[in-house]
């Protein structure tokens, strides 16, 4: 019996291969358990209170394409102005003050 045991210890397949296979198969089962915990936690987070869920679903149903079209129809799209924001290298406060002064000057001329 000891001879067989010593022969197995000298065999590279038994010495390195079997532990490697056990690690791969065992790791597969371990990862499956951990990923299942992850998905179960996500399901718990997604569940809403039934009263809150009813309110959210009715709010979603109120918005339709037709109502949004009616809102856009009411807007005056003829008198819009394209307002440029500050560039990353520009000081935003200085640029905003400049824009306000230009807008005030235009309003002063219009009056």
C-alpha positions as CSV (number, residue, x, y, z in Angstrom):
1,X,0.0,0.0,0.0
2,X,2.8,2.4,0.8
3,X,4.4,1.7,-2.5
4,X,1.2,2.7,-4.3
5,X,1.1,5.9,-2.2
6,X,4.7,6.8,-3.0
7,X,4.1,6.1,-6.7
8,X,1.1,8.5,-6.6
9,X,3.2,11.2,-5.0
10,X,5.8,10.9,-7.7
11,X,3.2,11.0,-10.5
12,X,2.9,14.6,-11.8
13,X,-0.7,14.1,-13.0
14,X,-1.8,13.1,-9.5
15,X,0.4,15.7,-7.8
16,X,-0.6,18.7,-9.9
17,X,-3.5,17.7,-12.2
18,X,-6.0,16.5,-9.7
19,X,-5.7,19.5,-7.4
20,X,-6.0,21.8,-10.4
21,X,-9.2,20.0,-11.5
22,X,-10.6,20.2,-8.0
23,X,-9.9,23.9,-7.9
24,X,-11.6,24.6,-11.3
25,X,-14.7,22.5,-10.5
26,X,-14.9,23.7,-6.9
27,X,-14.4,27.3,-8.0
28,X,-17.2,26.9,-10.6
29,X,-19.7,25.9,-7.9
30,X,-18.5,28.6,-5.5
31,X,-18.8,31.3,-8.1
32,X,-22.3,30.1,-9.0
33,X,-23.4,30.6,-5.3
34,X,-21.9,34.1,-5.1
35,X,-23.5,35.2,-8.4
36,X,-26.8,33.8,-7.2
37,X,-26.5,36.0,-4.1
38,X,-25.8,39.0,-6.3
39,X,-28.9,38.4,-8.4
40,X,-31.1,37.8,-5.4
41,X,-30.0,41.1,-3.9
42,X,-30.8,42.9,-7.1
43,X,-34.3,41.4,-7.1
44,X,-34.9,42.6,-3.5
45,X,-33.8,46.2,-4.4
46,X,-36.1,46.3,-7.4
47,X,-39.2,45.4,-5.5
48,X,-41.3,48.4,-4.7
49,X,-44.0,49.0,-2.1
50,X,-47.4,48.1,-3.8
51,X,-48.9,51.5,-3.1
52,X,-45.9,53.3,-4.5
53,X,-45.8,51.0,-7.5
54,X,-49.4,51.8,-8.3
55,X,-48.7,55.5,-8.2
56,X,-45.6,55.2,-10.4
57,X,-47.5,53.1,-13.0
58,X,-50.4,55.6,-13.2
59,X,-47.9,58.5,-13.7
60,X,-46.2,56.6,-16.5
61,X,-49.6,56.1,-18.3
62,X,-50.6,59.8,-18.1
63,X,-47.8,60.8,-20.5
64,X,-48.6,60.1,-24.1
65,X,-47.2,61.2,-27.4
66,X,-50.3,63.3,-28.1
67,X,-50.0,65.3,-24.9
68,X,-46.4,66.0,-25.5
69,X,-47.2,67.2,-29.0
70,X,-49.9,69.5,-27.7
71,X,-47.3,71.0,-25.2
72,X,-44.9,71.6,-28.1
73,X,-47.6,73.1,-30.2
74,X,-48.3,75.7,-27.5
75,X,-44.6,76.9,-27.4
76,X,-43.6,79.9,-29.5
77,X,-40.7,78.5,-31.5
78,X,-40.3,81.6,-33.7
79,X,-38.7,83.8,-31.1
80,X,-36.0,81.4,-29.7
81,X,-32.4,82.4,-29.2
82,X,-29.4,80.1,-29.3
83,X,-27.4,80.8,-26.1
84,X,-23.8,79.6,-26.2
85,X,-22.4,78.3,-22.9
86,X,-18.9,79.1,-21.8
87,X,-16.0,77.1,-23.2
88,X,-13.9,75.0,-20.8
89,X,-11.0,77.6,-20.9
90,X,-13.3,80.6,-20.3
91,X,-14.3,81.8,-16.9
92,X,-18.0,81.1,-16.6
93,X,-18.8,84.0,-14.2
94,X,-17.1,86.5,-16.5
95,X,-18.9,85.0,-19.5
96,X,-22.3,85.1,-17.7
97,X,-21.8,88.7,-16.8
98,X,-20.9,89.6,-20.3
99,X,-24.0,87.8,-21.6
100,X,-26.2,89.6,-19.0
101,X,-24.8,93.0,-20.0
102,X,-25.4,92.2,-23.7
103,X,-29.0,91.1,-23.0
104,X,-29.7,94.2,-20.9
105,X,-28.3,96.4,-23.7
106,X,-30.6,94.7,-26.2
107,X,-33.6,95.1,-24.0
108,X,-32.7,98.8,-23.4
109,X,-32.7,99.4,-27.2
110,X,-36.0,97.5,-27.7
111,X,-37.8,99.7,-25.1
